[in-house]
């Protein structure tokens, strides 16, 4: 891949990590002072899941809504236990 660093390692994180205690969600860039971090359940209630799961490009305000969805961050405190990690091959 052009512009990529050699010898990169990609790590897949098992989705079950979402059920660990103290996992939080930010409906935007997490280090922004304007973005609050909430529990996963509360955060998902405020996320635009209709757009995430249907991906209807002709939906009203598609571009604005998709940009907001792409900024959602899942925050796992301190460490992701090894049983939730798996190395993967880099994309081709």
Secondary structure, DSSP 8 states (H G I E B T S, - for coil): -TT--TT--EEEE-GGGGGSTT-EEESS-TTSTT--EEEHHHHHHHS-HHHHHH--TTSTTHHHHHHHHHT-EEE--S---GGGEEEE----
